[in-house]
């Protein structure tokens, strides 16, 4: 018999951008892929790396570091693209390195720290602790909505 995940727990896929640990709800995550050929899109915002072909499906790839108002990411050996579903399409999020999938209790989620800019804080659902690590949970809808509205 499979163990049941308690209803108040969410599974969070965690990853690094620069040296900070971030996470997204695994229910939104379709898959994690290695970087493949990315075709630039002219006149797109700086955070849009371009598009990639994922088994016949065209996916827009976003530099998540740049989108979160951090420094632009450099594609390295451990870089990956998180493929997420959003409004009936797939979007790729470039991250520095994947970490783990961890459980999160909803009631342990805390607001973003006050030293985070208002623009950045709008993209975060909050922060939570897992073991000795602090994870910033992304608000994927807000982050991607801001993506679409600024194009």
C-alpha positions as CSV (number, residue, x, y, z in Angstrom):
1,X,0.0,0.0,0.0
2,X,1.4,3.4,-1.0
3,X,1.8,6.0,1.8
4,X,-0.6,8.9,1.5
5,X,0.5,12.5,1.5
6,X,-1.4,14.5,4.0
7,X,-3.7,17.0,2.5
8,X,-2.0,20.0,4.1
9,X,1.3,19.0,2.6
10,X,2.5,20.2,-0.9
11,X,5.4,18.8,-2.7
12,X,7.8,21.5,-3.8
13,X,10.5,21.1,-6.5
14,X,13.5,23.1,-5.3
15,X,16.3,24.6,-7.4
16,X,19.1,27.2,-7.1
17,X,19.4,30.6,-8.8
18,X,22.8,32.0,-7.9
19,X,23.2,30.7,-4.4
20,X,19.6,31.0,-3.2
21,X,17.1,28.1,-3.0
22,X,13.7,28.6,-4.6
23,X,10.8,26.2,-5.2
24,X,7.7,25.7,-7.2
25,X,4.7,23.4,-6.6
26,X,5.3,20.1,-8.3
27,X,1.7,20.1,-9.5
28,X,2.7,22.8,-12.0
29,X,5.9,21.0,-13.1
30,X,5.7,18.9,-16.2
31,X,9.3,17.9,-16.4
32,X,12.9,19.0,-16.0
33,X,15.1,18.9,-19.1
34,X,18.7,19.7,-20.1
35,X,19.4,22.7,-22.1
36,X,18.9,22.1,-25.8
37,X,19.2,24.4,-28.7
38,X,17.4,27.7,-27.9
39,X,16.5,30.0,-30.8
40,X,16.5,33.7,-29.9
41,X,13.3,35.7,-30.4
42,X,14.0,39.2,-31.8
43,X,12.5,42.1,-29.9
44,X,11.6,40.0,-26.9
45,X,12.2,41.1,-23.3
46,X,15.7,40.6,-21.9
47,X,14.6,37.7,-19.7
48,X,13.3,35.7,-22.7
49,X,16.2,33.5,-23.8
50,X,14.2,32.3,-26.8
51,X,12.2,29.2,-27.8
52,X,13.1,25.5,-27.9
53,X,11.6,22.5,-29.5
54,X,10.5,20.0,-27.0
55,X,9.4,16.9,-28.9
56,X,7.5,19.0,-31.5
57,X,6.1,21.5,-29.0
58,X,7.5,25.0,-29.0
59,X,8.4,26.2,-25.5
60,X,9.3,29.8,-24.6
61,X,12.4,29.7,-22.3
62,X,12.8,32.4,-19.6
63,X,16.0,33.2,-17.7
64,X,14.4,33.0,-14.2
65,X,17.4,34.8,-12.6
66,X,16.8,37.8,-14.9
67,X,13.0,37.6,-14.5
68,X,13.3,37.6,-10.7
69,X,15.4,40.8,-11.0
70,X,18.6,39.0,-10.1
71,X,21.6,38.6,-12.3
72,X,21.3,37.0,-15.7
73,X,22.1,33.2,-15.5
74,X,25.0,31.6,-17.3
75,X,24.3,28.2,-18.8
76,X,26.5,25.7,-17.1
77,X,26.8,21.9,-16.9
78,X,24.2,21.7,-14.1
79,X,21.8,24.2,-15.6
80,X,18.3,22.8,-16.3
81,X,15.0,24.0,-17.7
82,X,11.9,23.4,-15.6
83,X,8.9,22.9,-18.0
84,X,5.8,24.3,-16.3
85,X,2.2,24.4,-17.4
86,X,0.6,27.8,-17.5
87,X,-2.6,28.9,-19.3
88,X,-2.7,25.8,-21.6
89,X,0.9,26.2,-22.7
90,X,4.3,25.2,-21.6
91,X,7.0,27.6,-20.4
92,X,10.6,26.8,-19.7
93,X,12.3,28.3,-16.7
94,X,16.1,28.3,-16.8
95,X,17.6,27.6,-13.4
96,X,21.2,27.1,-12.2
97,X,20.8,23.7,-10.6
98,X,18.1,21.4,-9.4
99,X,18.1,20.4,-5.8
100,X,15.3,18.2,-4.4
101,X,11.6,17.6,-4.0
102,X,10.6,18.5,-0.4
103,X,7.3,18.5,1.5
104,X,5.9,21.8,2.7
105,X,3.2,22.4,5.2
106,X,1.0,25.3,4.0
107,X,0.6,26.7,7.5
108,X,4.4,27.0,7.9
109,X,4.7,29.3,4.8
110,X,5.8,32.8,6.0
111,X,5.6,36.1,4.0
112,X,8.7,37.2,2.1
113,X,11.2,39.2,4.2
114,X,10.6,42.9,4.3
115,X,14.0,43.7,2.8
116,X,12.8,42.2,-0.5
117,X,11.6,44.8,-3.0
118,X,7.9,45.0,-3.6
119,X,8.3,44.0,-7.3
120,X,10.3,40.9,-6.3
121,X,7.9,40.1,-3.3
122,X,5.0,40.0,-5.7
123,X,6.6,37.0,-7.4
124,X,6.9,35.0,-4.2
125,X,4.3,33.2,-2.2
126,X,6.5,33.2,0.8
127,X,9.4,31.3,2.5
128,X,9.6,28.1,4.5
129,X,12.2,26.1,6.2
130,X,13.1,22.5,5.2
131,X,15.8,21.1,7.5
132,X,18.5,23.7,7.7
133,X,17.5,25.3,4.4
134,X,15.3,28.3,3.7
135,X,13.2,28.0,0.5
136,X,11.6,30.9,-1.3
137,X,8.4,29.6,-2.9
138,X,7.6,31.2,-6.3
139,X,4.1,32.4,-7.1
140,X,4.2,31.0,-10.6
141,X,1.0,32.6,-11.9
142,X,2.1,36.1,-10.9
143,X,5.6,35.6,-12.2
144,X,4.4,34.4,-15.6
145,X,1.5,36.9,-15.8
146,X,4.1,39.7,-15.3
147,X,6.0,38.0,-18.1
148,X,3.1,38.2,-20.5
149,X,1.9,41.7,-19.6
150,X,5.3,43.2,-20.1
151,X,5.8,41.8,-23.6
